[in-house]
Every structure is written in structure tokens, then in C-alpha cells.
Amino acid sequence: MQNNLFQQAKNAVNNLMKMNGTNEAEKQAAQNAIQSAYAEASPEEKQQLQQLEQQLKQQNQLK
């Protein structure tokens, strides 16, 4: 069974990356999606979520 919240987080991050983080609402949406996905994430998904967060932080998309 696929974790829908996890997929939503991945999609939000991908959308933000395409936009180069110019939209503050998209930044917040990506961060919220990642945090929501943690609640239902498997250990492997949590690791991937951490990688997504790190990727956004490196590109100054998250604080």
C-alpha cells in the first residue's frame, strides 16, 4: 500500500523545485506536506523525507 501523504510530499517538493522557490505559499505547502507524511511514513519513507528536507534546505527553500 502506497502512502498517499508521502507521495503528496514528494509532489510538493518537486513543484517547488520547478518554480525555484519563488512562491512562499508553495514553500509552506511543501513543508506542511513533509511534516504530515512523517506521521504515516515507514522507516524507509522517513529517510526519504529527511533527504527531501535536506535538499530543500540546501537550496534555501526551507528554513
C-alpha positions as CSV (number, residue, x, y, z in Angstrom):
1,M,0.0,0.0,0.0
2,Q,1.4,3.3,-1.0
3,N,1.5,6.2,1.4
4,N,-0.6,9.0,-0.1
5,L,0.9,11.6,2.2
6,F,4.4,10.6,1.3
7,Q,3.5,10.9,-2.4
8,Q,2.0,14.3,-1.8
9,A,5.1,15.5,-0.1
10,K,7.3,14.3,-3.0
11,N,5.0,16.1,-5.4
12,A,5.0,19.3,-3.4
13,V,8.8,19.3,-3.3
14,N,9.0,18.7,-7.0
15,N,6.6,21.5,-7.7
16,L,8.6,23.8,-5.5
17,M,11.9,22.9,-7.2
18,K,10.4,23.6,-10.6
19,M,9.3,27.0,-9.5
20,N,12.7,27.7,-8.0
21,G,11.0,28.5,-4.6
22,T,9.6,31.8,-5.7
23,N,6.2,31.3,-4.1
24,E,6.1,31.5,-0.3
25,A,2.8,29.5,-0.3
26,E,4.4,26.7,-2.2
27,K,7.3,26.6,0.3
28,Q,4.8,26.3,3.2
29,A,2.8,23.7,1.3
30,A,5.9,21.6,0.8
31,Q,7.0,21.9,4.4
32,N,3.5,21.0,5.6
33,A,3.3,18.0,3.3
34,I,6.6,16.7,4.5
35,Q,5.6,17.1,8.2
36,S,2.2,15.4,7.6
37,A,3.8,12.5,5.7
38,Y,6.1,11.7,8.7
39,A,3.0,10.6,10.7
40,E,2.3,7.6,8.4
41,A,5.7,7.0,6.9
42,S,7.6,3.8,7.1
43,P,11.2,3.9,8.2
44,E,12.4,4.0,4.6
45,E,9.9,6.8,3.7
46,K,11.1,8.8,6.7
47,Q,14.6,8.6,5.4
48,Q,13.5,9.8,2.0
49,L,11.5,12.6,3.6
50,Q,14.6,13.7,5.5
51,Q,16.5,13.7,2.2
52,L,13.8,15.9,0.7
53,E,14.0,18.3,3.6
54,Q,17.8,18.4,3.3
55,Q,17.6,19.1,-0.4
56,L,15.2,22.0,0.1
57,K,17.4,23.4,2.9
58,Q,20.5,23.2,0.7
59,Q,18.7,25.2,-1.9
60,N,17.4,27.7,0.7
61,Q,13.8,26.7,0.1
62,L,13.2,25.8,3.8
63,K,14.5,27.4,7.0
